[in-house]
Amino acid sequence: MAETLGMLCDKLTIVKLKQYHTEDQDRLSSLANQAILLQTEINEYISDAIDGKINPERMIFASNKVYKKEGNTVREVFGNFGQVFFQLSDVNCRLWHEQEKVYEFEKVPVDEKDNVVKQLALLNLERNNCIDAINELFKNLISKK
């Protein structure tokens, strides 16, 4: 098992973003299948954790990002599962739109290029913090059991 609950939730939000941004029926069908598989995997992961089949220490795979904190402010991640999952969905949406700029980077005005790259880095840090927070919340919940 290489996935954590946070990683699976992250993948599911990205599948939903892809569904939202495409009209191609073949792709939509494939994405629908991916969504079902991920939902099943999330349910099985939670069930296995509750049944004690997953060691709580393996429920965390901290990103341990190393970066210069000064000048790189990232929104704080806090709250219960629903709140953190909502924040993960939100940051993935913002990350999606920032990443779209990179696909046509030559069209981004020169004086805005540094900001696009910086935003991608900060949003990815926030995304990783959300994934880590979901994992920590779940580990703590299962450890209390």
Buried (B, 14 or more C-beta within 10 A) or exposed (E): EEBBBBBBBBBBBBBBBBBEEEEEEEEEEBBEEBBEEBEEBBEEBBEEBEEEEBEBEEBBBEBEEEEEEEEEEBBEBEEEBEEBBBBBBBBBBBBBEBBEBEEEEEEBEEEEBEEBBEBBBBBBBBBBBBBBBBBBBBBEBBEEE
